[in-house]
Amino acid sequence: LSTLNPGLGKYFGTDRGILVLEADEKTLPQLRAGDVVQVIDGQPADSVTDVMRAFARKPAGTIVTVEVFRDRQRQMLNVPAPEQRMFFFEAL
């Protein structure tokens, strides 16, 4: 995950959000590299910490609604929260 800067924002078609640099199919299979996470369960995703905390607060398997920009289009995803141990290990 990375904070979107103005140059990347222009490329991806949005000026805010958190860019998914690499996606792990085991941990968060609905997310893809290149997605820009903008909202998680109704809360803005303004920092990598916001994204990490939003998932960490949920028990494993709980559905989390994630709004992303993918291919310059807004999409809503239903993402099961990963097991925290796996999520934090993979994120390091």
N, C-alpha and C positions, 0 to 999 in steps of 0.2 A: 504494500500500500504506500502511496505517496500523495502529499498535498499537491493539488493542481496549481501550477504557476500560470501566468498570463500566456506564455507561448504554448504550453500544452493545452490550456483552455481553448485557445483559438483553434488548434488542431482538432480537438475533440468536440468542439461546438458548444461549449458551455464554460461559464466563467467561475463556477464553484463546484466543489465536491472533492472526493478522494479517489484517485486513480488506482485501479487494480493493476499492478505490474505483472503479477504472476498468480495464477489460480490453481489451487490444488483440488483435484476431483474428489478426493476422500473427505476433505474438510468442509469445503463450501462448493459443491458441484454446480450450483446454478450460476455462480459468478464466473466471468471470463476475463482474461487479460484484456485490457483496453476499456473495460466498463468503468464508468465514473459514478461512484456511489454518492447520491445526493441526500437521501432521506432514509432513516431507519426507524420503523415503527412510529412515524409521524414526527420524528425529531431530526433537525438538520445534521448532516454529517460534514462538519467544518474542519475536522482534524482526524488524523489517524487514530488518535486516542478515543475520539467519539465513536468511531466504528468498533474498535476493540472493546470498549466498555459496553456498548449496546448489545453485542453478542455475549459478552461475559456475564451479563446480568440475567440471561435467560438459561433455564435448565436445558440440558442437551435434548434435542428433538423438538423443542418448542418452535413453532413457526414464527419467523420474523419477516415482516413485510419490508422489502428493500426496494427503493426507487433508484433506478440507475439510468444513465444515458448510455446507450449502446448503439453504435452505428448512427450517431446523431439523432437518435429517437429516444424518447422517454419510455421506459418499461417498468412495470411493477413485477417484482419477483417474490415468491413465497419461499423463503430459505430456512430449512431446519437449523436451529442453533447447534453448532458442533459441540462435542465433548470439550470442555474447557482445556483439559490437559493437551489434547491434540491441537486445538486452535492456537494456544500460546506457543507450543513447541514449534509448530509449522511456521508461525509468524516471525520467529526469531531468525 
